[in-house]
Amino acid sequence: MATTTAGALGLLWGWLWSERFWLPQNVSWADLEGPGDGYGYPRARHVFSAFPVAAGIFSVRLLFERFIAKPCALHVGIQDSGPYPAQPNAILEKVFVSITKYPDEKRLEGLSKQLDWDVRKIQCWFRHRRNQDKPPTLTKFCESMWRFTFYLSIFCYGIKFLWSSPWFWDIRQCWRGYPYQPLTSGLYYYYIMELAFYWSLMFSQFIDIKRKDFLIMFVHHLATIGLITFSYINNMVRVGTLIMCLHDASDFLLEAAKLANYAKYQRLCDTLFVIFSAVFVVTRLGIYPFWILNTTFFESWEMIGPYPSWWLFNGLLLILQVLHIIWSYLIVRIAFKALIRGKVSKDDRSDVESSSEEEDMTTNTKNPCGSSSSNGANRVNGHMGSSYWAEE
C-alpha cells in the first residue's frame, strides 16, 4: 500500500514539474541550472520565501495601523468610536437576528402596533442596529492607509527599477533569449515582495472588513498569486514586472481617494476618484490589452511559440481582463455620477448603509431613534448618504 501511494505521489510530482509543461520545446530544467548572472535563473523554491515575508508584512501592517495610521486618523478628526448604538429592545432584536434586517412595510406596521412605536422610529432602530455591526470609520481609514502606503511605495520602486530595464522601452525584449534570461537582485526582490503582499492580502481578507465584492477579490488574489508564481517559475519575469507596475499605478489613487472620503475632504475625494477612474480605464482597458496581452499572445507566439504553461499564463491574464471590465463598469458609473452631480455617489460594492452614520448620530443625539421629517427622509435618499462610495 505504501509503495503504491509513494508511486502515485511520484507520478503526480513528476507531472507537476514536467519540463514539457513548464518550459518551451528543447529546454530542460538542467539547462536552467547554470549560474547565469546576478542571482542566476529563477528557481521554483524561491517562491517559498514569500511566506515568511508575508508574515513579516502582516506584522508591519499591524504596527503601522496602530502607531502611524491611527494617530493620522485622529489628527484629521476621525472619532475613535463606532456608530450610535441601538436602543435595547428584545422584540426588535429577535426580529433582526432571526427574521430580517430589512423589515418590509407590513412587518413594520405590525411591530408598530405591538410596541406602540411610530414606524419611523422602528425604521431608525433597524438602521442603527445594522450600522452597529459595521466597522467604524477609524478601522477603514487605517486599513486604506496601509494599502495606500504599500501600493505607492511598490509603484515608485517598480518605476525606478523598470526605467533602467531594456524591456520597459522595447517590450519584445521580454522574449529575446527566453528562457535564458538571468535574474537580478532588484528583480528578485520586486517579485518576492509583490508575491508576499498578495499572500498577506489573501489571508487577511478573512479578518478584514467584509465587502460585497469579497468573492471577486478572492478570485483576483488567486489569479494574481497564480500569475506571479507561474511567471516566476517559467522565467516570464520581465513581462511580469510590467504587469505588476501597471496594476499598482491606479491602486494607490483609489486608496488615497478613500482616505480623503473618510476624513470628509469631499472635494479632494471627488478629484482623486475621477483621476483614479481615468488612470484605471487607461491602464486596464487600454495599455493592458493592447500592450501586455498583445505581447504575451502574439509577440511571444512569434518568438518562442506556445507550450502548456504558456496557455495557462495567458488564461490567467484573460481572467484579470474580465475582472478589469467588471470593475471599470462600476467605476465609470460612479465617476459619471460624480461629474454630473458634483459629488461621488455610493459605490455599488459598498457595505455601508445608504444613510450616513454621522447624520444618524447628529439627528439622534438629542432624541435617539426619534421620528424625523419628510425633508430628512429626502436627505437620506439624496446626497447626504452618498459619501460612503469607496468601500472596496
C-alpha positions as CSV (number, residue, x, y, z in Angstrom):
1,M,0.0,0.0,0.0
2,A,2.8,2.4,1.0
3,T,4.7,1.6,-2.2
4,T,1.6,2.3,-4.3
5,T,1.0,5.6,-2.6
6,A,4.6,6.6,-3.0
7,G,4.5,5.7,-6.6
8,A,1.3,7.7,-7.2
9,L,2.8,10.7,-5.4
10,G,5.9,10.3,-7.5
11,L,3.9,10.4,-10.7
12,L,1.9,13.4,-9.5
13,W,5.1,15.2,-8.6
14,G,6.7,14.4,-12.0
15,W,3.6,15.6,-13.8
16,L,3.5,18.9,-11.8
17,W,7.1,19.6,-12.7
18,S,7.1,18.2,-16.2
19,E,9.5,20.1,-18.4
20,R,7.1,19.8,-21.3
21,F,4.5,21.7,-19.2
22,W,6.7,24.4,-17.8
23,L,9.3,25.0,-20.5
24,P,9.4,25.5,-24.3
25,Q,10.5,22.6,-26.5
26,N,14.1,21.6,-26.3
27,V,14.6,23.2,-22.9
28,S,15.1,21.3,-19.7
29,W,15.4,22.1,-16.1
30,A,19.1,21.2,-16.3
31,D,19.6,23.9,-18.9
32,L,18.5,26.5,-16.2
33,E,20.8,25.2,-13.5
34,G,23.6,27.3,-14.8
35,P,24.8,30.3,-12.9
36,G,23.6,32.9,-15.4
37,D,24.3,36.4,-13.9
38,G,23.4,38.0,-10.7
39,Y,21.0,35.6,-8.9
40,G,21.2,33.0,-11.7
41,Y,17.9,31.9,-13.1
42,P,14.6,31.8,-11.2
43,R,14.0,28.7,-9.1
44,A,10.7,27.3,-8.0
45,R,11.9,27.1,-4.4
46,H,12.4,30.8,-4.4
47,V,8.6,31.4,-4.1
48,F,8.5,29.7,-0.7
49,S,10.5,32.7,0.7
50,A,7.4,34.8,0.1
51,F,5.6,33.1,3.1
52,P,7.9,34.4,5.9
53,V,8.0,37.7,4.1
54,A,4.2,37.8,4.0
55,A,4.1,37.1,7.8
56,G,6.6,40.0,8.2
57,I,4.4,42.3,6.0
58,F,1.3,41.5,8.1
59,S,3.2,42.2,11.3
60,V,4.4,45.5,9.9
61,R,0.9,46.3,8.9
62,L,-0.4,45.8,12.5
63,L,2.3,48.2,13.8
64,F,1.7,50.7,11.0
65,E,-2.0,50.8,11.6
66,R,-1.6,51.2,15.4
67,F,1.3,53.7,15.6
68,I,1.0,55.6,12.3
69,A,-2.4,55.3,10.7
70,K,-4.5,55.6,13.8
71,P,-2.8,58.9,15.0
72,C,-3.2,60.3,11.5
73,A,-6.9,59.4,11.6
74,L,-7.4,61.1,14.9
75,H,-5.5,64.1,13.7
76,V,-7.9,64.6,10.8
77,G,-10.9,64.4,13.1
78,I,-12.0,60.7,12.8
79,Q,-13.5,59.6,16.0
80,D,-12.3,56.5,17.8
81,S,-15.8,55.2,18.3
82,G,-18.4,53.2,16.5
83,P,-21.9,54.3,15.4
84,Y,-24.6,55.3,17.8
85,P,-25.9,52.1,19.5
86,A,-29.4,51.0,19.0
87,Q,-31.8,51.2,22.0
88,P,-32.1,47.8,23.6
89,N,-35.3,46.1,22.6
90,A,-35.8,42.3,22.9
91,I,-38.6,42.1,20.3
92,L,-36.9,44.1,17.6
93,E,-33.6,42.3,18.4
94,K,-35.3,38.9,17.9
95,V,-36.7,40.1,14.5
96,F,-33.3,41.4,13.5
97,V,-31.4,38.3,14.4
98,S,-33.9,35.6,13.4
99,I,-36.1,37.0,10.7
100,T,-34.8,40.0,8.7
101,K,-32.6,43.0,9.0
102,Y,-34.7,44.9,6.5
103,P,-38.3,44.6,7.5
104,D,-40.9,45.4,4.9
105,E,-43.8,47.8,5.3
106,K,-46.3,45.1,6.5
107,R,-43.9,43.9,9.2
108,L,-43.1,47.5,10.3
109,E,-46.8,48.2,10.8
110,G,-47.2,45.0,12.8
111,L,-44.2,45.9,15.0
112,S,-45.5,49.5,15.4
113,K,-48.8,48.2,16.8
114,Q,-47.1,45.6,19.0
115,L,-44.7,48.1,20.5
116,D,-46.8,51.3,20.2
117,W,-43.9,52.9,18.4
118,D,-44.0,55.1,15.3
119,V,-43.0,53.3,12.1
120,R,-40.3,55.9,11.5
121,K,-38.8,55.2,14.9
122,I,-38.7,51.5,14.2
123,Q,-37.0,52.1,10.8
124,C,-34.5,54.2,12.7
125,W,-33.9,51.4,15.2
126,F,-33.1,48.9,12.4
127,R,-30.8,51.3,10.6
128,H,-28.8,51.9,13.8
129,R,-28.8,48.2,14.5
130,R,-27.4,47.4,11.1
131,N,-24.7,50.1,11.4
132,Q,-23.9,48.8,14.9
133,D,-22.5,45.6,13.2
134,K,-20.4,47.6,10.8
135,P,-16.8,48.6,11.4
136,P,-16.1,52.2,12.5
137,T,-14.6,54.7,10.1
138,L,-11.3,54.6,12.0
139,T,-10.8,50.9,11.2
140,K,-11.5,51.6,7.5
141,F,-9.2,54.6,7.4
142,C,-6.3,52.6,8.9
143,E,-6.8,49.7,6.5
144,S,-6.8,52.0,3.5
145,M,-3.8,54.0,4.7
146,W,-1.8,50.8,4.9
147,R,-2.7,49.7,1.4
148,F,-2.1,53.3,0.1
149,T,1.4,53.3,1.6
150,F,2.4,49.9,0.2
151,Y,0.9,50.5,-3.3
152,L,2.6,53.9,-3.6
153,S,6.0,52.5,-2.3
154,I,6.0,49.5,-4.6
155,F,4.8,51.5,-7.5
156,C,7.7,54.0,-7.1
157,Y,10.1,51.1,-6.7
158,G,8.7,49.5,-9.8
159,I,9.1,52.6,-11.9
160,K,12.6,53.2,-10.7
161,F,13.5,49.6,-11.5
162,L,11.8,49.5,-14.9
163,W,13.2,52.8,-16.0
164,S,16.7,51.3,-16.4
165,S,15.3,48.0,-17.8
166,P,15.5,47.5,-21.6
167,W,12.1,45.7,-21.8
168,F,10.4,48.8,-20.5
169,W,11.3,50.6,-23.7
170,D,11.2,47.7,-26.1
171,I,8.7,45.1,-24.9
172,R,9.9,42.5,-27.3
173,Q,13.0,42.3,-25.1
174,C,10.8,40.2,-22.8
175,W,11.1,37.3,-25.2
176,R,14.6,37.7,-26.8
177,G,16.8,34.9,-25.5
178,Y,14.0,33.4,-23.5
179,P,14.2,31.4,-21.2
180,Y,17.9,32.1,-20.7
181,Q,17.3,35.5,-19.1
182,P,19.3,36.0,-15.8
183,L,17.7,37.1,-12.6
184,T,19.0,40.3,-11.0
185,S,18.7,41.1,-7.3
186,G,16.4,44.0,-8.0
187,L,14.0,41.9,-10.0
188,Y,14.1,39.1,-7.4
189,Y,13.2,41.5,-4.5
190,Y,10.5,43.2,-6.6
191,Y,8.8,39.8,-7.4
192,I,9.1,38.3,-3.9
193,M,7.7,41.5,-2.2
194,E,4.7,41.7,-4.5
195,L,4.0,37.9,-4.1
196,A,4.3,38.2,-0.3
197,F,2.0,41.2,-0.2
198,Y,-0.7,39.4,-2.1
199,W,-0.4,36.3,0.1
200,S,-0.8,38.6,3.1
201,L,-4.0,40.1,1.5
202,M,-5.2,36.6,0.8
203,F,-5.1,35.6,4.4
204,S,-6.1,38.9,5.9
205,Q,-9.1,39.2,3.7
206,F,-10.9,36.8,6.0
207,I,-10.4,39.1,9.0
208,D,-10.6,42.4,7.3
209,I,-13.7,44.4,6.7
210,K,-16.1,42.3,4.6
211,R,-17.0,43.8,1.2
212,K,-19.8,42.9,-1.2
213,D,-17.1,42.1,-3.8
214,F,-15.4,39.6,-1.5
215,L,-15.7,36.7,-4.0
216,I,-14.4,38.8,-6.9
217,M,-11.5,40.0,-4.7
218,F,-10.8,36.4,-3.7
219,V,-10.6,35.3,-7.4
220,H,-8.5,38.4,-8.1
221,H,-6.0,37.5,-5.4
222,L,-5.8,33.9,-6.5
223,A,-5.3,34.9,-10.1
224,T,-2.6,37.4,-9.1
225,I,-0.8,34.9,-6.9
226,G,-1.0,32.4,-9.7
227,L,0.3,34.8,-12.3
228,I,3.2,35.9,-10.2
229,T,4.1,32.3,-9.2
230,F,3.8,30.9,-12.7
231,S,5.6,33.7,-14.4
232,Y,8.5,33.4,-11.9
233,I,8.9,29.6,-12.2
234,N,9.0,29.7,-16.0
235,N,11.0,32.9,-16.1
236,M,8.5,35.2,-17.6
237,V,9.5,37.8,-15.0
238,R,10.2,40.6,-17.4
239,V,6.7,40.9,-18.7
240,G,5.6,40.1,-15.1
241,T,7.2,43.3,-13.8
242,L,5.4,45.3,-16.4
243,I,2.0,43.8,-15.4
244,M,2.6,44.4,-11.7
245,C,3.7,48.0,-12.1
246,L,0.8,48.7,-14.4
247,H,-1.7,47.5,-11.8
248,D,-0.1,49.4,-9.0
249,A,-0.4,52.6,-11.0
250,S,-4.1,53.1,-10.1
251,D,-4.4,51.2,-6.8
252,F,-2.8,53.8,-4.6
253,L,-5.0,56.5,-6.2
254,L,-8.1,54.6,-5.1
255,E,-6.8,54.3,-1.5
256,A,-5.9,58.0,-1.5
257,A,-9.5,58.9,-2.5
258,K,-10.9,56.6,0.2
259,L,-8.7,58.3,2.8
260,A,-10.0,61.7,1.7
261,N,-13.5,60.4,1.9
262,Y,-13.1,59.1,5.4
263,A,-11.6,62.4,6.5
264,K,-14.6,64.2,4.9
265,Y,-12.5,66.1,2.4
266,Q,-15.2,65.7,-0.2
267,R,-13.8,67.8,-3.0
268,L,-10.4,66.2,-2.7
269,C,-12.1,62.8,-2.6
270,D,-14.1,63.5,-5.8
271,T,-11.0,64.8,-7.6
272,L,-8.9,61.8,-6.7
273,F,-11.6,59.4,-7.6
274,V,-12.0,60.9,-11.1
275,I,-8.3,60.8,-11.6
276,F,-8.2,57.2,-10.4
277,S,-11.1,56.3,-12.8
278,A,-9.2,57.8,-15.7
279,V,-6.0,56.0,-14.8
280,F,-7.8,52.7,-14.2
281,V,-9.6,52.8,-17.5
282,V,-6.5,53.8,-19.5
283,T,-4.2,51.2,-17.9
284,R,-6.7,48.3,-17.5
285,L,-8.7,48.7,-20.7
286,G,-6.1,50.4,-22.9
287,I,-2.5,49.7,-22.0
288,Y,-3.1,46.2,-20.6
289,P,-4.9,44.6,-23.5
290,F,-3.2,46.4,-26.3
291,W,0.4,46.4,-24.9
292,I,0.6,43.5,-22.4
293,L,-1.8,41.0,-23.9
294,N,-0.6,41.8,-27.4
295,T,3.0,40.8,-26.4
296,T,2.0,37.7,-24.3
297,F,-0.3,36.3,-27.0
298,F,1.2,37.4,-30.4
299,E,4.8,38.5,-30.0
300,S,5.6,35.6,-27.6
301,W,3.9,33.2,-30.0
302,E,6.1,34.5,-32.8
303,M,9.4,34.5,-30.9
304,I,9.1,31.4,-28.6
305,G,6.0,29.6,-29.7
306,P,3.2,28.3,-27.4
307,Y,3.6,25.4,-24.9
308,P,1.3,24.2,-22.0
309,S,2.3,26.7,-19.3
310,W,2.1,29.5,-21.9
311,W,-1.6,28.7,-22.3
312,L,-2.1,28.7,-18.5
313,F,-0.3,32.0,-18.1
314,N,-2.4,33.7,-20.8
315,G,-5.5,32.2,-19.4
316,L,-4.9,33.9,-16.0
317,L,-4.2,37.1,-17.8
318,L,-7.6,36.9,-19.5
319,I,-9.3,36.3,-16.1
320,L,-7.8,39.5,-15.0
321,Q,-9.0,41.3,-18.1
322,V,-12.6,40.1,-17.4
323,L,-12.3,41.5,-13.8
324,H,-11.0,44.7,-15.3
325,I,-14.1,45.1,-17.4
326,I,-16.4,44.4,-14.5
327,W,-14.7,46.9,-12.2
328,S,-14.4,49.5,-15.0
329,Y,-18.1,49.4,-15.5
330,L,-18.8,50.1,-11.8
331,I,-16.1,52.7,-11.5
332,V,-17.1,54.7,-14.6
333,R,-20.7,54.7,-13.5
334,I,-19.7,56.2,-10.1
335,A,-17.3,58.7,-11.8
336,F,-20.0,59.8,-14.2
337,K,-22.4,60.5,-11.3
338,A,-19.7,62.4,-9.6
339,L,-19.2,64.7,-12.6
340,I,-23.0,65.1,-13.2
341,R,-23.9,65.7,-9.5
342,G,-20.7,67.3,-8.3
343,K,-20.3,64.6,-5.7
344,V,-19.2,61.0,-5.8
345,S,-22.2,58.7,-5.2
346,K,-22.3,55.5,-3.2
347,D,-20.2,52.6,-4.6
348,D,-22.3,49.6,-5.7
349,R,-19.9,47.5,-3.8
350,S,-20.3,49.4,-0.5
351,D,-21.1,47.6,2.7
352,V,-22.4,50.7,4.4
353,E,-26.0,52.0,4.9
354,S,-27.4,54.4,2.4
355,S,-27.9,56.9,5.2
356,S,-24.7,58.2,6.8
357,E,-23.8,57.3,10.3
358,E,-23.0,60.9,11.0
359,E,-26.5,62.0,10.1
360,D,-28.0,59.4,12.4
361,M,-25.8,60.4,15.3
362,T,-26.5,64.1,14.8
363,T,-30.2,63.5,14.5
364,N,-30.4,61.2,17.5
365,T,-28.0,62.7,20.0
366,K,-30.9,64.7,21.4
367,N,-33.7,62.2,20.5
368,P,-32.4,58.7,19.9
369,C,-34.4,56.9,17.2
370,G,-36.9,59.7,17.3
371,S,-39.1,60.5,14.3
372,S,-37.8,62.7,11.6
373,S,-39.4,64.9,9.0
374,S,-40.0,64.1,5.4
375,N,-37.3,66.5,4.5
376,G,-34.9,64.4,6.4
377,A,-36.0,61.3,4.6
378,N,-35.3,63.1,1.3
379,R,-31.8,63.8,2.5
380,V,-31.2,60.2,3.3
381,N,-32.1,59.2,-0.2
382,G,-30.1,62.0,-1.7
383,H,-26.5,63.2,-1.4
384,M,-26.4,63.2,2.4
385,G,-25.8,59.5,2.3
386,S,-23.5,59.4,-0.7
387,S,-20.2,59.9,1.0
388,Y,-19.5,56.2,1.6
389,W,-18.9,55.4,-2.1
390,A,-15.4,53.9,-1.8
391,E,-15.9,50.6,0.2
392,E,-13.8,48.3,-1.9
